[in-house]
Amino acid sequence: MALSEAPHGVNLKVTAITAEENMKRHLMNLGIMPGATIVSLYGSGGDIIVQIKSGKIALGKTLSSDIYVE
């Protein structure tokens, strides 16, 4: 499922990222990559805030739709 549709407050494993290559590299630098565990903390209209390791990151609707989790 897309991260934009994922439940909040549970550990999610990133399975794939379908964004453009430059955005994939940026996300990987932030720690969001296949195999990583993230937590969706809050979302509204597809825009979400996720926790990765000890940091929090805001992601827009388009980008959160390009990140797939299980």
C-alpha positions in Angstrom: 0.0 0.0 0.0 1.1 3.6 -0.5 2.4 5.4 2.5 -0.4 8.0 2.0 -2.9 5.3 2.7 -1.1 3.6 5.6 -2.4 3.6 9.2 -0.9 6.0 11.7 1.1 5.1 14.8 2.4 1.7 13.6 5.8 0.5 12.4 5.8 0.3 8.6 8.5 -1.3 6.4 9.3 0.5 3.2 9.1 -2.0 0.3 9.5 0.3 -2.8 9.9 3.8 -3.9 8.6 4.8 -7.4 9.7 8.5 -7.4 12.2 9.9 -9.8 15.9 9.0 -9.3 16.9 12.3 -7.8 14.1 12.1 -5.3 15.0 8.5 -4.5 18.5 9.6 -3.7 17.3 12.4 -1.5 15.0 10.0 0.4 17.8 7.5 0.8 20.0 10.3 2.3 17.1 10.9 4.8 17.0 7.2 5.7 13.9 6.3 3.7 14.8 3.3 1.5 13.5 -0.2 0.9 13.9 -2.2 4.1 13.8 0.8 6.4 11.2 1.0 9.2 9.2 4.2 9.5 6.1 5.3 11.5 3.4 7.5 10.0 2.6 10.0 12.8 0.0 12.2 11.3 -1.7 12.8 8.0 -4.2 15.0 6.3 -5.3 14.8 2.7 -2.3 12.7 1.8 0.3 15.0 3.3 1.9 13.2 6.2 4.6 13.4 8.9 6.7 10.3 9.4 9.3 9.3 12.0 12.5 7.7 10.7 15.0 6.8 13.3 14.9 9.8 15.8 13.9 12.4 13.2 10.6 13.6 11.8 10.0 14.4 8.1 7.0 16.0 6.4 6.1 14.5 3.0 3.6 15.9 0.5 0.8 13.9 -1.0 2.6 13.1 -4.3 5.7 11.9 -2.7 3.9 9.9 0.0 2.0 8.2 -2.8 5.3 7.1 -4.4 6.5 5.3 -1.2 5.1 1.8 -0.7 5.0 0.1 2.7 3.8 -3.0 4.4 
